[in-house]
C-alpha cells in the first residue's frame, strides 16, 4: 500500500496521514475519540485506556480489517475528550454511540424501555397495574418484564389469586356498587367496602411475596385456610380458596423456565451469521422467567462476537438498571471494566459470568438456541422483503428499491375525532417504532374533508423533517409515499410537496379499482396513466398489506381517541370538584349527565356542596344559556 497521503475532493488530507497529525497533541490519558468524515459526520466513536496508543494504531497503513480500513480512508478529522478513568470513558462512549449512531459502530436498535408491575402505595387500598417509564410514583416495582403481553398475563393471573384492584383512584372514588371484576372474582370490591383494609393489606403482602419469589408460603397459607373453611362447612369460601390455589399454580406453570439456583439475572446470548446478529435476552427475576426479547444490532461482516456483546451491554444498560448477575454466551474483552461500570450504575455489585456447566450454562444454551432460530427466521424474511422491494421498484419505475416507505391514511366518523396515521416499512418489514399518529387540529379543516386532513398531516410531517434533518442524513426521509386514493389525491399530495419544497419524493396512490374489490387495485402516479398489477403478483399482495396496516393503525388510533372522549367525565373539568365531591354528586343525581342538567337549588341540596360551589358548577354547565 502506498504511503502517499490521501486527500478528499476539496484537497483536505484524509486517512492515515490525517490521523498521524493528531498524535503529537495526545498523551496517555483515558478518553473517548470520534472519527469524522469530510462533511463532519461521525463515522466512529471509541474509548481508550491510552488515547495516544489507540490512535497510533489507526495511523498504521496496514494490518486493519476491511471495515476499519474503509473507516480510516474516510476519516478527515478527529475529536477527543479525556476522562479521569477508563470506566468513565466506557460510559461516555456508549452514550455517544446511542446519540450519534455512527456508521461503523455496532449499534443497538429498538432499545425501548421495559414494563414493570407497580403496586402503588399512595392509597389505603393499593392498586396493582402495569408501569412503563421512570419510577417516580410511590410504590413497589417488580420487573422488568420482556413485553406488555408478559405483564398482562401475569396481572391477569394475579387478579385471580389475590383479587387486587386495577382501577384508577378517580374510578375507585366514584363507584357506588361493585364492578364486573368483582362479579367474576377478579377483585375483592374494596371500593364499596366489601373487604376490610386489613384483609386487603394482607392480600397485597401476599402478592408482593409472590412477585418476590416467595410463593410456597402463600400456597401453604391458602391451603390451610381452605381446610379450615371446609371444616366449618363454609363450602363457598373453601371453593373460592381452591380456585385461588389453582390460579397460583397456573401462573407458576406458565413462567416456563423457573431456575432454582438463579434468583435474579439477565441471560444474554448472541448468534452471528451472514453479517447479521441476534441477541436474545431472558429476564429472570424472583426465580421466575419474566419473558424474553430479541434484538438485532447493526453489525459489519468483520465484527467479532466479543465486540458485539460488549457494545450491546453498554448500550442496553445505558438507561436500564442492571440485575445482580449477567449470564453471557460469549466473553467480552473488558469484563472487569464493564462490571465496574454496571455496578456503579446499580449502586451494588453486578457480576458478569460466561458459565460452562450446570444450570446457568443450560439457561445460556436455551437463550442461544432462541437467538439462532430467531436470526434464521429474520434472514429468511429479509431475503423475501428485499425481493418485494425490488419488485415494487420495477413496477413503479423507481430508480432503486425504496429503503423507507411511508403509507398514510385518515380515520374519522362524520369528521369527528379525526386522526391521520403514518406507517413505515423498509428492508426489515414494518418498523412499528417509526409509526406516527396525527390528531387533526386545524381549525380550517371542514368535517370529513380528507384532502384538508392529508394536507395538515403531510405539512406537519415534512416541516418537521426539514427542520430536524434538512440534509437528509438521518434515514428518516421516505423514498416513497403511498396514499390511499386515486388521481385526485395524488395530485393534491404532489402539490403539497411542491409547496413545501420537496417535490422529488415519489408519490403513488392506491385506489380500489373496479367494483372496489381487493386484487383490482389501480396505481396512480403524477403525470402518468393508471395501471394495475396481475391478480396473483406478490408485489400486489405486498402493497395490500402496506395499505391494510395503515388502515388498521388509523382505525385503532381513531377508536382510542374516540374512547377517551366518550370516557371523559364532564365533572372533571369543573374547578373545585375533586373525587369526594364528584362521588357525592353522582350518588345524588345518578349520572354526570343529570348533574349538567340540574338546577341551582338541587345542586345546593347535595351534601358537601357549598352554595358557592353549587353556583360555580351551575355556571360551568349553563354558561351563555
N, C-alpha and C positions, 0 to 999 in steps of 0.2 A: 504494500500500500504506500502511496506517495506521501511524503511529509509536507508537501506544499499546502499552504493554508487555504482552506475553502472560504468562499465568500457567497453571500446571497445576491439577489437581483440588484440591491442598492449598493453593493460593494462592501458591505459590512462583513467582518471576519466571523465565521461560524465554525462549529465543530471543535476538534481538539485544540486548535490554536486559540480559539476564544476561551475555552475552559482553562488552558495553560496560563492565560493572562491574569486569572484571579488568584493563582497560587501564592504569589508574593504578598497578597493582602490578608491571607488567612493564617490563623495559628492553630493550636491543637485543642481548642475548646470544643465541647459538645454543642450540637445545634442542629438546625434544620436548613436545608438548601432547596432552592427552586430553580429549575431549568426552564428557560423561556425561549420561544421561537422569535423570528424576526418581527412578528406583529405583537410581541409581548404576551402571547397566550402561554399559559403554564403547561409545559409538557410533562413535568415530573416533579414530585415532592419527595424528598428523602430525609432521613435522620442520620446522624453520625456521632460516634463517641469522640472522634477526632476529625474535625471538618477538613483540615488540610490533607490528611492521609486519604480520606474518602474521595475528595475532589481530584487528587493526583491520579487516582485510578482511572477516572474518566478522561484524563489528559493523555493517557497512553493511546497510541494509534492502533493497537491491535489487542486481541485477546478478549473481545466482547461478544456476547450473544447477538444474534441478528436484531432483536428488538432494541437492545441497548445501543448497538451501533447506529441504528436509524435515529434514535433519540439524540445521540451525540451529534450526528450530522446536522440535525435541525436546530441545535442549540445556538442561539445568538447572544444570549445574556444569562446571567445568574443572579439570584438574590440569596442573602444569608441572614440568619437570625440565630445568635448564640443563646444558649440556655445554661443554667447552673449545673444541671445534671443530665445524664442521658435519659433518665426516666421522663423528665420534663420534655426532652426532645421527642420522645416517642409519642407522648400525649399530643403535643403540638402538631407533629407530623400527621397523625390520623385525623385531627381536627381540620387541618388544611386540605387534606385529600377529600374529605366529605364536602367541604365548602367549594373547592375549586374544580373537582372532578378532572384531574389531569389525564391526558390521553394514555400515557404509558404506565400509570399506576394500576395495580389491582384495585378494583372499585366495587364496593358492595352496593347493590341496587335493591330497591323495595325494602328499605330499612324503616319499617313502621314501628310504632310503639305496640306493646302487647297489653291485652286487657288483664285486669285483676278482679278478684271478688272483694268487695268492700262491705264490711259490717260497720255501718255508721254508728257513731256513739254520741251524737248530739241530740238524742231524743229519748224519752223514758222507755219507748218501745223501739229498739234499734231496727233499722231497715237493712236488708241484705240485697245487694244489687251488683251489677257489672260496673266496672270503673275503668276508664282509659285516660291516660294523661298524667299530669303532675299530681302527686299525692298531697294535696293541700287540705282536704276535708278531714275532720276529726273522725277517727275510727281505726279499725284494724284491717290491713290489706293482706290478701293472700294471692300469690301468683309468682311469676307471670304464667298465664295460660297461652297456648300456642295460637288460639284463634277465638273469635267471638262465639263460634259454634261450640268449642270445648267449654267455655264458661257457661253458655246457656244450658248445655246438657247437665253440667254439674249443679247449676242453680235449680234446674227442674227437679233433680233427684233430692236436693237438699230441702226443697219445699215439701216434698212428700214426707221426708223424715222428720224435719224439725218445725215445719209449718210457721216459718217466719214471714213477716210481711215484706212485699217488694213495692208497695205503693208509695207515692211521694207524700211528703208531710202535709201538703195542702189537701190532697185527696183524703188522707187519713183523718184530718180535722173535720172534713165536710161530710163524712159518712154518717148516716143515721140508721143503717141496717147493714148486715154483713154482705160482702160481695160474693161473686160466683166462686172465687178461690176458696172461700170458707165452705161453700156447699160441696165442693169436690175434694175437701180435706187437704188443701194446699196452704191454708192459712188458719191460724187459731183465732182470728177475729178480735185482735186487741183494740181495734178502732171503736168497737161498740161494747167493750168491757166483758167479752166472753172468756177472757183469760186474765189472771191477775198479773201485776207487774213482776212479782217474784217468780211465778211459774214461767213467764215469758223470758225472764232473765236466765233461768236455768236452761231453757231451750237454746238461747243464744250461746251460753257457755258450751253446751254440747256441740253445737255447730262449729264453734271455734276449735274445740278439741278435735273434731273430725278433720277440719281443714289443716290442723297442725300434725295430723298423722296418728292421733291417739283415739282411734275408733273402737278398739277392742273393749275398753271400759264402757263405752256408750252402749254397745250391744249387750253387755252383761247387765247393765242397769235396766235397759228396756225389757230384757228377758225376765228379770226379777219382778219388775212392775207388772208384766203380763201375767206371770204366775200368781201374783198376789190378787190381781183383778179377777182371775178365773176362780180362785179360792173363795172370793167374796161373792161369786156368781154375777160379777159385773161384766157380762159377756160382750157387750157392745164396746166397752173400753178395752177389754182384752183383744178383741178383733182389730181395733184401731192400732193398738201397740204392735200386734203381729204384722200388720201392713207396714208399719214404720220400720220394723226389723227387716222385712223383705226388701223394702226400698233401699235401706242402708247396705244390705248385702249386694244388691244390684249395682249401686254406684261404685262399690269397691270392685266388682267384677268387670265393669266397663272401662276401668282405668288401663287395662291391657298390661303393660309391663309394670309390675309393682316390686321393685328391688327391695330385699330385706336389709341389705348392708349399705345402701346408699340413701341417705335421708334427703340430701339437697345437692343437686348437681345439674349442670348443663352438659349433655352428651353431644359432642360436635364431631361429625365425620365428614371427610372430604373425598370426592371421587372426581378425577380429571380424565378427559378423553376427547380427542379430536379438537384440541384448542378451547374446550369448554370445561366448566367446573360446576359442580353442585355441592353445596354444603348443607348437611342435614343437622338440625338442632332438635334434640329431645329435652323437654323440661321435666326434671324430676324434683318434686317438692313433697315433703312430708311422706316420703317413701312411696309416692304415687306418681304415675306418669300423667302429667297435665298437658299432653299433646306434643306435637312436633310440627316443624315448619321447614320448608326447603328454600334455599337461597341460591342464586346463580350469579356470582360475582363476575365482573368483566375481567377476563384474563387474556394473556397472549399465549402463543404456542410454545414459547420457550421459558415460561414462568415455572418455578419449582413449587412443589407441594408445600414446602416449609414457608415460602414467601406468601403463598395464597392464604395459608392458615393464619399466619401472623397478621397479615393485613385484615383478614376477616375479624379476628379477635379485637384488634384495635378499633376498628370502625363500628363493630356490632355493639360493643360495650361503651362506646363514646357517650351515649345518652341513656344507658340502662345500668342498673345495679347488678354486678356480677354475683353469682352464688358462692358458696364456700368452696366448691370443687368444680373444676372443669376437666372433663374426660375427653381427650383428643385422640383422633385416629392417626395423626402424624405429628412428629415433634416439630417445634419451631426453633429457630436459631437463638433467639434471645428470650428463652423461657423465664430466666430469673428476672430479667428486666420487665417483661410483661406481667409476671406475678407481682412484682413490687408495685407496678402502676395500677393494676386492678385492686390490689389490697388497699392502696391509698384511696382509691375511689370509693371502695366499700366501707372503709373505716375499720375493717377487720381482715384477717388473713384470708386470701383466696389461694387455693392450691391448684396447680396445673399438673395433670398426670397423663401419661400415654400408657395405659395398662396393657400388660402382656398376658395375663391369665386371670382366672376367677370371674366373679360376677361382673366386675367393672369391665373386663375385656369383652364379655358377652354383650353388655349394653352397647359398647362401641361397635362391635361386629354387626349388631342389629341396625344401628344407625347407618353404618357404612353400606349395608345391603340396600337400605332405603335410598341412600344417595345415588348408588349405582343405577337402580331401577328408575328413579326419578329423572336422572340425566338421560338415560336411554329413551324414555318417553318424550322428553323435551327435544332431543335431537331429531327424532322422527317427526315431531310436529313442526319443528323449524324447517326441515327439508321440504315438507309439504307446503308450508306457508311461503317459502321462497319461490316455489313453482307457481303458486297462486298469484303472488305479487308480480312475477314476470309475465304471467298470462294476462293480468289486469293491465299492465303497461302496454302490452301488444294490442289488446282490444281497444284501449282508449287512446292509442298512438302517443303515449308519453315517451320522453327521451330515455328514461331509465325507470326501473321498478321503484315505486314510492317507498321511502323509509318510514314516513309518518302520514297516515290517512286520518283526516278529521271528518266525522259524519255528524250532521246537525239535524235536529228535529225540534218541533214545538208541541206542547200539550196544554190544553185548556178545555173548559166547558163553558160555552157561550161567552168566552172572553174572560171568565173569572179564574183566579189562581193560575194565571198564565206562567209557564215555565219554558225556557229554552234549554236544550240539552246538547252536549257535545261528547261523543265517544271517540276514542283514539285506538287505532290499530297499526301494527308495524310488523317487522320481521319476526317478532316473538308472539304474535297474536294480539288479542285485546290487552291494552295497557290500562287497567282499571284505575291505577293510581293517577292517571292523567285525565280522567273524566272530569267534566265540569258542568254544573247546572247554573242557569242564569234566571233569577227572578225578574220577570218583566216589570219594570218600574217606570217606563216612560209615560209621562202624562199625556203626550200627544198620540199614544198608541190606542186606536179605537178597538173596542172589544171584538175579538175574532179576526183582526187584521193580521194575517200570517206574514204578509210582506213586511209590515212595520215591525213585527216581533223579530223576524230574521235580521232586519237591518240593525235593530238595537243589539242583538246578540253578537253579530259579526263586528259591529263597530266597537263594542266593548272588548271583544277578544283581540282584535288586531291593533287597537290603540295601545293596549297593554303590552303586546309583543313589540310594537315599535318603540315603546318607552323603555322596556326592560332589556331588549335584545335587538337593537337596530341593525347590527351587523350579521345577524342570523348565525351565531356561532354555537348556541346552546343546544341545538337539536329540537327545540320546541316549535319551530316553524313547520307547517304542514307542506308536504309535496303534492297533496291532492285534497280537494274538498268535495265531499259527496253530499248532495242536497236532496231531500225528499220532494220531488216535484218535476215539472216539465220545463218547457222553453221559457215561460214567463218568469218562473222562479230563478232559473239560471241567468237570465238577462238582468234581473234585479240584483242578484248577488254579484255579478260581474261589475255592474255599475257601482255598487257599494265598495268593492275592492279598488276600483279606479279612483273613487273619491278619496280613499284612504292612502293612495299611492302605492298599492301592492297589486298591480294588475297581472303580474307574472305567475300567480298561483293558479294552477289548473282547477277548473270547476266543472263538475259533471252532475247533472240532475238525473235522478232515477224515478221515472213515472211508471204507474201500474200498467199502462198499456191497454190493449183490447180487453174489454169486459172486466178490467181491474183484477185479472187473475194473476196469481203468482206464477212465474215462468214465462209471462208475456211482457215483461218489463221493457220499456224503451229508455235508451240512454240519450241524454241531450247535452250538447257541448256548444259553447258560444260560436256562432257563425258556421255551424255545421249541421247537416241533416241528421235527424234522429236515427238510431239504428237499434237492432236487437241482437242478442246472442242466441245461439241454438238452445233448445229447451234443456238438454242434459249437459250443458257446458259447466265444468267445475267453477269457472270464474263467475258464472251467473249465480250459482249457489253461494259463493263467497260474498258477492255483493248483497245478496238477500240476507245473509247472516249479519253483515255490517248494518244494513238498514234496520233489520229487526232488533238488533242490540240497541241502536239509537232510539228506536221507538219504545222499547222496554224501559230504558233508562229515563226517557222523558215522561212516560206514563207514571213510573214509580216516583219520580220527583214531584210530579203534579199531585199525585194522591197523598204524598207525605205533607205537602203544603196545604192541601185541602183539609186533611185530617187535623192538622194543627189549628187551622182556622175554626173548624167545627168544634174542636175540643176546648177552645178558648172560652173562659167564663167571663161574661161582661162585668162581673163584680170585681175581677182582678184589676180593672182599670180605675176603680174609684179610690181616690186618696183617702187614707184613714181606715179602710176596711181590710182588716187582717183576717187571719184564719178563724179566730174565735167569733168575730162579728159576722163573717161570711156564713159560718155554721149556724149562728142564731137566725140570720135572715132566711137561710134555706129551710131550716126547721119550721119557721113561722109561715113562710109563703109556699113552700113545697118545691119551688124551682127558681132558677135565676131569671127566667123569662117573666115569672109572676112578680118578681121584685121590680123589674124595669117598668111594669105597668101599675104598680101600687101608687096610691095617692099619699100625700104627705102625712095625713092623720094616721093611716095604717102603718107607715114606716116608724112614726114616733111611738107606736104601741109595742114595738118589738123590744124585748128585754135586752138591755145592754146597748141600745142605740139611743144616743142623746138627741135632743132636739136639733142642735147644730149639725150633727152628723146626718140626721134624717133629711134636713134641708139640703145638705151637700149631695146626698145620694139622689134626691128627687131632682135637683137642678142638673145633675150629671146626665140623667136619662130623659129630661124634658127640656133641654136647652134649645131655645128657638121655637118651642111649640106654643 
